Amino acid sequence: MYVAMKTETFAKLFFLISFTGLIMYAVLAFYTFHTAYTTVADLEKYNQNYPIADMNPKVDRFYTDLKYILIWTTPEYFQNPLGEGQGPFVKYDCPYYNCYLTTKKDLLNGDYKNFDAVFMDINLLRKWKKMTLPRSRSQTQKYIFHGMRSSDETPICTINADNYFNWTWSYKLSSDIVTPFIEVRDYEGNQIAPRVNVQWKKDMTKISDVEKEKMKTKTKAVVWVMNSCSTRTNRMVFVKQLRDALREHSLELDIYGCKMFTCPGNDCMKLVERDYYYYLAYEDSNAEDYVTEEVLKAYHHNAVPIVKGGANYKQ
């Protein structure tokens, strides 16, 4: 009698374990299917905007061998500067489309360690709170540091950052992925600068007679248009020294913005194009390789830029 009862108990226990396992397997299979279906559904949205026939010969990389990149976010810093899915890679005509961007940490079976790479922006890391960073990582993951803010303005001064990232992505020429604010290209579209060693051509194209005519309206020496009134660099010290030096040669340096002169019609650059030979392109931060679009304002408005910053401008 005892043996029969014990056998019956084991049979019930075995049935319960088997049934529980079956339920768990069904739930896991549904979740896996749902995740895959969601991913494919997201891709189909982009396929409607970017038909397969319009893609380059590497179209076979669009679906196969997907690399998943997680954009790390927190409740305090929840931004996606690049966009979701494969759309950004298609939009900017990247050589490969087999990368999938997302902010959804639970996309791959609820474990962010399954992502191929984790992308972190410098704004998220400014205070470096461990509670906001990943608590564990896999050995195959690549952690990518991204920062387009000046390293002088936004330093990451913590020992915890040592050997934390695999790749860096910034404006600096020493980064693994370099994205400068300005690129110089030749007429064939090849990037000439910025580079550590730039071979500048000496036979530059001369300006046309039309451009020379535009120069005839200019009567003033130098102008500085201030966009940021408060910066880490004490720019006014240098500007006053430059103004005094120019006055010794009967030349003026005019300053617009920040309670100085007011541009007529709030169009300072139109004033630059009409009246001034030189434009003071003073960076708001002295940092290595930090050259922003400020210098282009001069070129776009027929003025010669006077540059000042922490970069090697020969590069």
SULDA-V674454 format. One record per residue. N is the residue number from 1. PSI is psi in radians with two decimals (999 if undefined). Layout:
n->[N & N]
psi->[PSI & PSI]
This chain:
n->[1 & 2 & 3 & 4 & 5 & 6 & 7 & 8 & 9 & 10 & 11 & 12 & 13 & 14 & 15 & 16 & 17 & 18 & 19 & 20 & 21 & 22 & 23 & 24 & 25 & 26 & 27 & 28 & 29 & 30 & 31 & 32 & 33 & 34 & 35 & 36 & 37 & 38 & 39 & 40 & 41 & 42 & 43 & 44 & 45 & 46 & 47 & 48 & 49 & 50 & 51 & 52 & 53 & 54 & 55 & 56 & 57 & 58 & 59 & 60 & 61 & 62 & 63 & 64 & 65 & 66 & 67 & 68 & 69 & 70 & 71 & 72 & 73 & 74 & 75 & 76 & 77 & 78 & 79 & 80 & 81 & 82 & 83 & 84 & 85 & 86 & 87 & 88 & 89 & 90 & 91 & 92 & 93 & 94 & 95 & 96 & 97 & 98 & 99 & 100 & 101 & 102 & 103 & 104 & 105 & 106 & 107 & 108 & 109 & 110 & 111 & 112 & 113 & 114 & 115 & 116 & 117 & 118 & 119 & 120 & 121 & 122 & 123 & 124 & 125 & 126 & 127 & 128 & 129 & 130 & 131 & 132 & 133 & 134 & 135 & 136 & 137 & 138 & 139 & 140 & 141 & 142 & 143 & 144 & 145 & 146 & 147 & 148 & 149 & 150 & 151 & 152 & 153 & 154 & 155 & 156 & 157 & 158 & 159 & 160 & 161 & 162 & 163 & 164 & 165 & 166 & 167 & 168 & 169 & 170 & 171 & 172 & 173 & 174 & 175 & 176 & 177 & 178 & 179 & 180 & 181 & 182 & 183 & 184 & 185 & 186 & 187 & 188 & 189 & 190 & 191 & 192 & 193 & 194 & 195 & 196 & 197 & 198 & 199 & 200 & 201 & 202 & 203 & 204 & 205 & 206 & 207 & 208 & 209 & 210 & 211 & 212 & 213 & 214 & 215 & 216 & 217 & 218 & 219 & 220 & 221 & 222 & 223 & 224 & 225 & 226 & 227 & 228 & 229 & 230 & 231 & 232 & 233 & 234 & 235 & 236 & 237 & 238 & 239 & 240 & 241 & 242 & 243 & 244 & 245 & 246 & 247 & 248 & 249 & 250 & 251 & 252 & 253 & 254 & 255 & 256 & 257 & 258 & 259 & 260 & 261 & 262 & 263 & 264 & 265 & 266 & 267 & 268 & 269 & 270 & 271 & 272 & 273 & 274 & 275 & 276 & 277 & 278 & 279 & 280 & 281 & 282 & 283 & 284 & 285 & 286 & 287 & 288 & 289 & 290 & 291 & 292 & 293 & 294 & 295 & 296 & 297 & 298 & 299 & 300 & 301 & 302 & 303 & 304 & 305 & 306 & 307 & 308 & 309 & 310 & 311 & 312 & 313 & 314 & 315]
psi->[-0.76 & -0.74 & -0.68 & -0.76 & -0.70 & -0.68 & -0.73 & -0.66 & -0.78 & -0.67 & -0.75 & -0.72 & -0.73 & -0.71 & -0.71 & -0.76 & -0.76 & -0.75 & -0.72 & -0.75 & -0.70 & -0.74 & -0.81 & -0.70 & -0.71 & -0.73 & -0.79 & -0.72 & -0.71 & -0.75 & -0.73 & -0.76 & -0.72 & -0.72 & -0.80 & -0.71 & -0.72 & -0.76 & -0.82 & -0.67 & -0.70 & -0.71 & -0.65 & -0.55 & -0.70 & -0.49 & -0.54 & -0.59 & -0.47 & 1.50 & 2.61 & -0.65 & -0.39 & -0.06 & 2.93 & 3.10 & -0.27 & 0.42 & -0.46 & -0.29 & -0.06 & -0.72 & -0.64 & 2.68 & 0.86 & 2.36 & 2.11 & 2.23 & 2.12 & 2.14 & 1.91 & 2.24 & 2.85 & 2.89 & -0.53 & -0.53 & 1.58 & 1.52 & 2.54 & 1.59 & -0.20 & -0.58 & 2.90 & 2.68 & -2.63 & -0.10 & -0.81 & -0.61 & -0.59 & -0.75 & -0.75 & 0.26 & 0.87 & 2.68 & -0.48 & 2.49 & 0.06 & 0.64 & 2.43 & 2.01 & 2.49 & 2.76 & 0.02 & 1.80 & -0.42 & 0.29 & -0.75 & 1.47 & 0.51 & 0.32 & 1.93 & -0.20 & -0.18 & -0.16 & 2.60 & -0.56 & 2.63 & 2.14 & 2.22 & 2.24 & 2.63 & -0.54 & -0.50 & -0.49 & 0.02 & -0.66 & -0.19 & 1.16 & 2.14 & -0.55 & -0.35 & -0.09 & 2.83 & 2.40 & -0.28 & 2.82 & 2.74 & 2.80 & -0.34 & -0.19 & 2.62 & 2.13 & 2.18 & 2.14 & 2.22 & 2.25 & 2.13 & 0.11 & 2.67 & 2.35 & -0.40 & -0.63 & -0.61 & 1.25 & 2.56 & 1.61 & 1.46 & 2.44 & -0.37 & -0.35 & -0.23 & 2.19 & 0.38 & -0.64 & 2.58 & -0.69 & 2.67 & 2.56 & 1.90 & -3.00 & -0.21 & 2.44 & -0.30 & -0.03 & 2.74 & -0.69 & 2.03 & 2.17 & 1.56 & 2.77 & -0.51 & 2.39 & 2.42 & 2.14 & 2.69 & -3.10 & -0.32 & -0.05 & 0.08 & 2.37 & 2.18 & -0.71 & 2.78 & 2.53 & 2.81 & -0.75 & 1.88 & 2.31 & 1.60 & 2.42 & 2.52 & -0.41 & 1.16 & 2.67 & 2.33 & 2.68 & 2.69 & 2.96 & -0.54 & -0.73 & -0.63 & -0.65 & -0.66 & -0.50 & -0.35 & -0.29 & -0.22 & 2.38 & -0.14 & 2.78 & -1.30 & 2.52 & 2.54 & 2.14 & 1.95 & 2.13 & -0.56 & 2.08 & -0.47 & 2.04 & 2.95 & -0.52 & 2.44 & 1.36 & -0.52 & -0.50 & -0.86 & -0.74 & -0.70 & -0.68 & -0.72 & -0.68 & -0.77 & -0.69 & -0.67 & -0.65 & -0.46 & -0.35 & 0.37 & 0.62 & 2.66 & 2.61 & 1.97 & 2.49 & 2.26 & 2.50 & 2.88 & 0.89 & 0.32 & -2.46 & 2.65 & 2.29 & 2.35 & 2.22 & 0.29 & 0.46 & 1.40 & -0.66 & -0.51 & -0.63 & -0.72 & -0.82 & -0.59 & -0.67 & -0.45 & 2.45 & -0.67 & 2.52 & 2.18 & 1.84 & 1.48 & 1.99 & 2.56 & 0.04 & 2.42 & 1.77 & 2.63 & 2.27 & 0.17 & 1.67 & 1.95 & -3.07 & -0.08 & -0.65 & -0.47 & -0.38 & -0.61 & -0.88 & -0.66 & -0.19 & 0.62 & 0.74 & 2.72 & 2.18 & 2.36 & 1.93 & 2.55 & 2.11 & -2.91 & 0.06 & 2.83 & 1.80 & -0.21 & -0.38 & 999]
